[in-house]
């Protein structure tokens, strides 16, 4: 069973200790724009059953 140093009410609002980088929003905007430019060309192929 896990042991926590904060009460549950405080854990629900805990944001962590790492500070948010100054360019956080810019980074994600660039990353999402790059992802949206990629055509995934998904192909679904049925698997054969192995027994």
C-alpha atoms as one frame of an Amber mdcrd trajectory, in Angstrom:
protein
   0.000   0.000   0.000   1.454   3.410  -0.947   2.413   5.905   1.719   1.881
   9.619   1.053   3.322  12.578   2.921   0.333  14.851   2.251  -3.302  14.482
   3.252  -5.660  13.418   0.450  -7.219  16.900   0.172  -3.773  18.405  -0.525
  -2.746  15.597  -2.899  -5.770  16.322  -5.109  -4.436  19.834  -5.748  -0.706
  19.066  -5.771   1.009  20.465  -8.889   4.444  18.921  -8.382   7.792  20.572
  -7.698   9.124  21.180 -11.188   8.697  24.685 -12.477   7.018  25.161 -15.831
   9.531  26.185 -18.540   9.067  29.696 -19.953   8.555  28.299 -23.476   6.123
  25.550 -22.439   3.145  26.872 -24.437   5.280  27.655 -27.502   6.797  24.178
 -27.417   3.387  22.481 -27.333   1.993  24.686 -30.088   4.932  23.725 -32.318
   4.696  20.038 -31.382   0.952  19.882 -32.046   1.315  21.730 -35.353   4.007
  19.242 -36.433   1.834  16.277 -35.426  -1.149  17.646 -37.367   0.960  17.957
 -40.549   1.655  14.205 -40.550  -0.755  12.027 -42.523  -0.740   8.795 -40.531
  -1.873   6.626 -43.472  -3.327   4.069 -41.093  -3.907   0.611 -42.527  -5.811
  -1.952 -40.478  -4.851  -5.524 -41.271  -6.590  -8.436 -39.551  -4.240 -10.657
 -37.578  -4.237 -14.386 -38.125  -5.036 -16.534 -35.132  -2.170 -18.579 -33.773
  -2.929 -21.693 -31.756
